[in-house]
Amino acid sequence: MDRIPTHVAIIMDGNGRWAKMRGLSRNVGHRVGAESVRDVIRVSLELGIKYLTLFAFSTENWNRPEEEVRGLMHLLKGLLQNEVEFIYREGISIRVIGRLGRLPGDVLKVVKKAMELTEDNSKLYLYLAISYGGRAEIVDAVNRIISEGRREIDEESFRKYLYAPEAPDPDLLIRTAGEKRISNFLLWQLAYTELYFTDTLWPDFRRDEFIEAIEDYSRRIRRFGRVVEE
């Protein structure tokens, strides 16, 4: 691979379908999907990917059955508690973006502790989009601008009001499970991002699948609206 993306974003889709195909509960699918998260993190470290953003829980996901939401929150809390030491040792910085005020108090406490423990790490910046929506992020940015009394703003200044202004736009977006849409994810940031769709369900998206997506990206020519000689 000649070109490794600096920032990869992933819509982790298909946990529920994976579980249904096996006669299991959706929450079992989410737990198995956590193994794919570990694989993607390990490969990112090996390849030198600097930023990794995972769409873990959307603002719309709050409308799912209460039992599933509870299970997801319990899984998130447990993963952060169990993996934070490994994440810290590997030089990973955890950063959580979204409307975090909606999270249960015990989950929010664990999230904040993980971010504080790893805030000085810089080998890999791992962004978890939780209670996140792209439109919500833009609305929140606009409201912050209004609260400061600003009447005019340009694109670069607007970026400073996003949830993670320090992160570069994703070079590559991966979506699993055969869906070909971005589903309210990073609407501002994906303007020139390369898109990669796979039919593989997220629990089956492991090391080889991820490397295949990176290899596909490395063969592309990014123009950003310019003419590029091939």
N, C-alpha and C positions, 0 to 999 in steps of 0.2 A: 504494500500500500504506500503510494507516494505521498498522499495527503491525508492526514488525520484531522477530523473536525475538532475545533476547539470546544464547541458547545453542542451537545446532543440532548434533545428533548424527546421524551417517550410518553405516548398515550398507551397505558397498560390495559388493554381491553381483552375480554374473553374469559375472565375467571369464572363467571356464572355459567357460561355455556360449557366450559370444560367440566365443571362439576355436574351439570345436568346430564351430559352425555354418559356419565358414570354412575348416575343415580345417587349423587351426593348432594349435600347442602351447598348453597352458594358460598357460605363462609369457609367451607373446606377448600373450595377453589381459591379463595383469597389467601388462605394459609399456604397452599402450594405455590401460588403466584409469588409469595415472598422469597422463595428460593430463586426465582428468576431475577428478582431484584439483586440478590447477592451476586449472582453470576455477572450481571451487567456492571455492577460496581467494581468487581475484581478485574474484568476486562478493561474497563475505563482506566483503572490504575496502571495496568500493564501497557496499554497503548499510549498513555500520556494525554488522554482527554482531560481537559482542565475543568469543564463545567458539565454537569449532568442534571437535568431537570426531569422529575418524574411526576406525572399527573396522578396523584394518589386518591383524591377525593374532591369532587366538584361541588359547587354550590347547589347544583340540581340533585346531587346524590342524597341530600338531606330528605328528599321526598321518597326515598326507598323505604321498604318495610322496616319498622322499628327494630326488629330483631337483627336484621342485616346491618343496620347502622351501628347498633350496639356492638355487634361482632367486629365490625371494621375498626371502631374506636378502640376496642380491647386489643385487637391485633396490632394496631399502630403503637399503642402504649407499650405493649410487650416487646415489640421489635426494637423500639428505641431504648428501652431499659436493658435488653439483652445484648444488643449490638453496639451500644455506644462506646464501650471500652475498646472494642476492635476498631471501630471507626476512628476513635481518637488516636490509637497507636499507628494506624495507617496514614495519618496526616490528612484525614478528610474533615472538611468543615461542613456541618449540617446547617442549612438555612431553610426555614419554612415560610412559605408565602401563601397568602390568602386572607380571608376574613376570620382570623383566629379567635375572635371573640365568641364565635358560635361553638367552639370546642368545649366539651365537658371540662370542668375545673381540674380533675386529676390528670386528664390527657394534656391539657395546656401546660400544667406544671412540669410534666416530663419533657414536653417539647422545648420549653424554655431552658430547662436544665441541660438538655443535649446541645442546644445552640450555644449556651454559655461555655460549656466544657470544651467545645471544638472551635470556638470562634477565631482562634489564632492559627489554626491549621490552614495550609494552602496548597497541598498536593492535588486535591480534588475538591471542588466546591459542589456539594450535593444539595440541590434545591428540591424540596418536597412541596408540591402544590396541594394544599389541604384546605378544604372549604374554599376552593378557588374557582373563579370564573373570569374569563377575559373581559367581558363587558363590565363586571363588577370592579375589576382593577382599573379600567379606564374611568368609570364613574367616580371611584374613590380618588383617583388622581385629579379629576376636574374639580371635585369638591374641595380638595386641599388647595388647589390653585385659587379658587373663589375665596376660601377662608383667608388667604394671604392678600386679597385685594388686587390681584393682578388682572389686568384688562387685556393683555396681549402676550402671546407666548409662541415660540417656534418649536420645531420638532425636537431639537436637542435639549431645550429647556424642559419640554414636556416629559422627556424620558426620566428626568430627575425625580418625578413624582410617582413613578411606577413602584411596584413592590420591591423589585431588585434592580435598581438603576445601575449598579456596579457590574452586572452580568452582561456580556455581549449577547447580541441576538443569536439564537440557535443557528448553527450551520446545517444541521440535519434534524428533521422530525421523523420519528418512527411511530407508526401505529400498527398494532397487532389485531388479529381476529377478523381481517377482511373488510373492515369498515374504511371508507375513503372520504373522511371528513375530519375537520379539526375540532369540532365540538366545543367551541367557546374556550379554547386553550391558547393562551399567549397571543391574542388577536393582534396586538400592536407589534409584537416582536417577530412574528413569523412572515413579515412582508416579503423577504427574499430567501427564506429558508428552503432547502431542498427537502422534498417529501418522499418518504419510503413507506409503502404499505405492504403488509404480509398477511396471508391467511392464517398463519400460525397463531393459535390461542396463547395468551400471555403465559400460563403455567408451563407451556412447552417451549417458550422462547428462551433458549439458554445460550451458552457461550458461542456455539457455532453459528447460530442464527444471527446473533449480534455482530459477530465478525463479518458475516456475509453482508449485512447492511452497511457496515463501514467500508467494506471493499467496493460495494456498489457506489457509495458516495465518492470514493477516491477516484473513480473513473469519470465523474461528471465534470463539466466545464461550467463554472459559475460566471455569469456575465453582468449581473446587476444592472441590466438595461444598456450596457455598453456593447460595442462590437469587439469580439475577441477572435484573433486569428488562431485557427486550430492547426 
